[in-house]
Amino acid sequence: MSDNLILEIAVETVRAAQAAERLGADRIELCADLRNAGVTPGVALMLATRAVVKIPIHAMIRPRPGDFTYTKDEVAEMRDSIELAHLNKMDGIVLGVLNINQTVNLEVTEELIQAAHPLPVTFHRAFDLCADKRKALEDCICAGAKRILSSGGATHALLGLATLKNLIEASKQRVLIMPGGGINPDNLREVRKATGATEFHSGLGTVLEYGSSEIPIFEEHVRRLLACLDRDEATNPDSPRARR
């Protein structure tokens, strides 16, 4: 088993979260409405998932679909959602806030990361909308993000491999760059080899319809993803290695 390679799976149901854990995924990104790239999960979903899943759960904090420029009321809603994530024992937060000109909103991002403390924060694929990726990288680091989820600015991680590799090199281990966006069992090995990344995110949206009740199909794809990381099943789902 490759202890330094982490697989995160985005899910919107308790059944999918349980299946991902059972097969050996290291972390769950818990969302609602994955068809629209995910929004904040409800309290009931957080509670139910936490009750049966032991691996880390990172909660999406996104008040609505659409752009990532938020009003003061929406930012207040995000703060409240972060507090609920704390109360419901989530292990991390996933968010992204931009200015109108598609740069990282440093002030609000810092505010929300402080509200999330001590939970680690992943700046999600809102990052990919920023024209100047190097500046966006530095802004995320300055704000205190622990991870950046990115496709390298492309519609699909496979099309952004060079940018992802450059971001990983430029980060100098100050923040973790996690490739995501269209990653599936047919391309994960290529993404891994080309970027040198150590953590990977998949929602399996390119091979499965979100909201699908076909758990056996979902399980097969998760199993194949893990095989791309040179492991088939977790032998110790209580391992703390993905909890940071």
C-alpha positions as CSV (number, residue, x, y, z in Angstrom):
1,M,0.0,0.0,0.0
2,S,1.3,3.5,-0.9
3,D,0.9,5.4,2.4
4,N,1.7,8.8,0.9
5,L,-1.0,8.7,-1.8
6,I,-4.4,10.0,-0.8
7,L,-7.7,9.5,-2.6
8,E,-10.6,11.9,-1.9
9,I,-14.1,11.0,-3.2
10,A,-16.9,13.6,-3.5
11,V,-20.3,12.2,-2.4
12,E,-23.8,13.4,-1.8
13,T,-25.3,10.4,0.0
14,V,-24.6,8.4,3.1
15,R,-24.5,5.2,1.0
16,A,-21.9,6.5,-1.3
17,A,-19.8,7.7,1.6
18,Q,-20.0,4.3,3.3
19,A,-19.1,2.5,0.1
20,A,-16.1,4.8,-0.5
21,E,-14.8,4.2,3.0
22,R,-15.4,0.4,2.8
23,L,-13.3,0.2,-0.4
24,G,-10.4,2.2,1.0
25,A,-10.9,5.9,0.1
26,D,-9.0,8.1,2.4
27,R,-11.3,11.1,2.7
28,I,-14.8,12.2,1.8
29,E,-15.8,15.5,0.4
30,L,-19.4,15.8,1.5
31,C,-21.7,17.9,-0.7
32,A,-25.3,18.4,-1.8
33,D,-26.3,18.9,-5.5
34,L,-23.1,17.5,-7.1
35,R,-24.8,18.0,-10.5
36,N,-24.1,21.7,-9.9
37,A,-20.5,21.2,-8.6
38,G,-21.7,20.8,-5.0
39,V,-23.2,23.1,-2.4
40,T,-23.3,23.0,1.4
41,P,-24.7,19.7,2.7
42,G,-27.6,19.9,5.1
43,V,-27.2,19.2,8.8
44,A,-29.1,15.9,8.5
45,L,-26.6,14.7,5.9
46,M,-23.6,15.7,7.9
47,L,-25.0,14.0,11.0
48,A,-26.0,10.8,9.2
49,T,-22.7,10.5,7.4
50,R,-20.6,11.3,10.5
51,A,-22.5,8.6,12.4
52,V,-21.4,5.8,10.1
53,V,-18.1,7.0,8.5
54,K,-14.8,7.0,10.4
55,I,-12.5,8.4,7.7
56,P,-12.2,12.2,7.5
57,I,-15.1,14.1,6.1
58,H,-14.5,17.6,4.5
59,A,-17.7,19.6,4.1
60,M,-18.4,21.8,1.1
61,I,-19.3,25.3,2.1
62,R,-21.0,26.9,-0.9
63,P,-24.3,28.6,-0.3
64,R,-25.6,28.3,-3.9
65,P,-24.7,27.1,-7.4
66,G,-23.3,29.6,-9.8
67,D,-20.4,32.0,-9.5
68,F,-18.1,32.4,-6.5
69,T,-18.6,36.1,-5.8
70,Y,-20.8,36.3,-2.7
71,T,-22.8,39.0,-1.0
72,K,-22.3,40.0,2.7
73,D,-25.4,37.9,3.5
74,E,-24.0,34.9,1.7
75,V,-20.7,35.2,3.4
76,A,-22.6,35.3,6.8
77,E,-24.4,32.2,5.7
78,M,-21.0,30.5,4.9
79,R,-19.8,31.4,8.4
80,D,-22.9,29.9,9.9
81,S,-22.4,26.7,7.8
82,I,-18.8,26.5,9.0
83,E,-20.0,26.6,12.6
84,L,-22.5,23.8,11.8
85,A,-19.7,21.8,10.3
86,H,-17.7,22.2,13.6
87,L,-20.8,21.1,15.6
88,N,-21.3,18.1,13.5
89,K,-17.7,16.9,13.7
90,M,-16.6,17.5,10.2
91,D,-12.8,17.1,9.7
92,G,-12.2,19.9,7.2
93,I,-13.8,22.6,5.1
94,V,-13.9,23.1,1.3
95,L,-14.6,26.6,0.0
96,G,-13.7,29.3,-2.6
97,V,-14.4,33.0,-2.8
98,L,-13.5,35.3,-5.7
99,N,-13.7,38.9,-6.5
100,I,-15.7,40.2,-9.4
101,N,-12.5,40.3,-11.5
102,Q,-12.0,36.6,-10.9
103,T,-9.1,36.9,-8.4
104,V,-9.1,35.3,-4.9
105,N,-11.0,37.4,-2.4
106,L,-8.2,37.4,0.1
107,E,-10.1,39.3,2.8
108,V,-13.2,37.0,2.9
109,T,-11.1,33.9,2.4
110,E,-9.0,34.7,5.4
111,E,-12.1,35.5,7.4
112,L,-13.6,32.1,6.6
113,I,-10.4,30.2,7.2
114,Q,-10.1,31.8,10.6
115,A,-13.7,30.7,11.3
116,A,-12.9,27.2,10.2
117,H,-9.8,27.0,12.5
118,P,-8.5,24.5,13.5
119,L,-10.1,22.5,10.7
120,P,-8.0,22.5,7.5
121,V,-9.4,24.4,4.5
122,T,-9.3,23.3,0.8
123,F,-9.7,26.2,-1.7
124,H,-11.8,24.5,-4.4
125,R,-12.0,24.8,-8.1
126,A,-13.0,28.4,-8.0
127,F,-9.2,28.7,-8.2
128,D,-9.3,27.6,-11.8
129,L,-11.3,30.7,-12.8
130,C,-8.4,32.9,-11.8
131,A,-6.4,34.1,-14.9
132,D,-3.1,34.5,-12.9
133,K,-2.7,31.1,-11.3
134,R,0.6,32.0,-9.6
135,K,-0.9,35.0,-7.9
136,A,-4.0,32.9,-6.9
137,L,-1.6,30.3,-5.5
138,E,0.2,32.9,-3.3
139,D,-3.2,34.4,-2.2
140,C,-4.4,31.0,-1.1
141,I,-1.2,30.4,0.8
142,C,-1.4,33.8,2.4
143,A,-5.0,33.2,3.4
144,G,-4.0,30.0,5.2
145,A,-5.5,27.3,2.9
146,K,-4.0,23.8,3.4
147,R,-5.0,22.5,-0.1
148,I,-6.0,23.8,-3.5
149,L,-8.2,21.6,-5.6
150,S,-7.5,22.4,-9.3
151,S,-7.7,21.0,-12.8
152,G,-4.9,23.4,-13.8
153,G,-7.4,25.9,-15.1
154,A,-8.7,23.5,-17.8
155,T,-12.1,21.9,-18.1
156,H,-10.5,18.6,-17.3
157,A,-7.4,17.8,-15.2
158,L,-6.0,15.8,-18.1
159,L,-5.9,19.0,-20.1
160,G,-4.2,20.9,-17.3
161,L,-1.3,18.6,-16.5
162,A,1.5,21.1,-17.3
163,T,-0.1,23.8,-15.2
164,L,-0.7,21.4,-12.3
165,K,2.9,20.3,-12.3
166,N,4.0,23.9,-12.4
167,L,1.7,24.8,-9.5
168,I,3.1,21.9,-7.4
169,E,6.6,23.0,-8.1
170,A,5.8,26.7,-7.3
171,S,4.0,25.8,-4.1
172,K,7.3,24.5,-2.6
173,Q,5.2,22.4,-0.2
174,R,3.6,25.5,1.3
175,V,0.2,24.3,0.2
176,L,-0.9,21.0,-1.2
177,I,-2.1,21.0,-4.8
178,M,-4.8,18.3,-5.3
179,P,-5.7,17.5,-8.9
180,G,-9.4,17.1,-9.6
181,G,-11.9,17.6,-12.4
182,G,-12.8,14.6,-14.6
183,I,-10.4,12.2,-12.8
184,N,-11.5,8.7,-13.2
185,P,-10.0,5.2,-13.4
186,D,-9.0,5.6,-17.0
187,N,-6.8,8.6,-16.5
188,L,-5.7,8.7,-12.8
189,R,-2.4,7.0,-13.5
190,E,-1.6,9.5,-16.2
191,V,-2.4,12.4,-13.9
192,R,-0.3,10.9,-11.1
193,K,2.7,10.3,-13.4
194,A,2.6,13.7,-15.1
195,T,2.1,15.9,-12.0
196,G,3.8,14.1,-9.2
197,A,0.8,14.9,-7.0
198,T,0.2,12.9,-3.8
199,E,-3.5,13.6,-3.3
200,F,-6.3,13.2,-5.9
201,H,-9.9,14.2,-6.0
202,S,-12.7,12.4,-7.9
203,G,-16.4,12.9,-8.0
204,L,-16.7,10.3,-10.8
205,G,-19.0,12.6,-12.6
206,T,-17.5,11.8,-15.9
207,V,-18.4,8.1,-15.6
208,L,-21.4,8.1,-13.3
209,E,-24.5,10.2,-13.2
210,Y,-24.6,12.2,-10.0
211,G,-27.3,10.9,-7.7
212,S,-27.2,7.5,-9.3
213,S,-28.5,4.7,-7.1
214,E,-26.1,2.2,-8.8
215,I,-23.8,1.7,-5.8
216,P,-22.2,-1.4,-7.2
217,I,-21.1,0.6,-10.3
218,F,-19.8,3.4,-8.0
219,E,-18.0,0.8,-5.9
220,E,-16.3,-0.7,-9.0
221,H,-15.0,2.7,-10.1
222,V,-13.7,3.5,-6.6
223,R,-12.0,0.1,-6.6
224,R,-10.4,0.9,-9.9
225,L,-9.3,4.3,-8.7
226,L,-7.6,2.8,-5.7
227,A,-5.8,0.3,-8.0
228,C,-4.3,3.2,-9.8
229,L,-2.7,4.2,-6.5
230,D,-1.3,0.6,-6.2
231,R,-3.9,-0.6,-3.6
232,D,-7.2,-2.3,-3.8
233,E,-8.8,-2.0,-0.4
234,A,-7.9,-0.3,2.9
235,T,-6.7,-2.6,5.6
236,N,-7.1,0.0,8.3
237,P,-9.9,2.5,7.8
238,D,-9.1,4.1,11.1
239,S,-5.7,5.2,9.9
240,P,-5.1,8.9,10.7
241,R,-2.9,9.5,7.6
242,A,-5.6,11.5,5.8
243,R,-6.9,13.5,8.7
244,R,-4.6,16.5,8.3
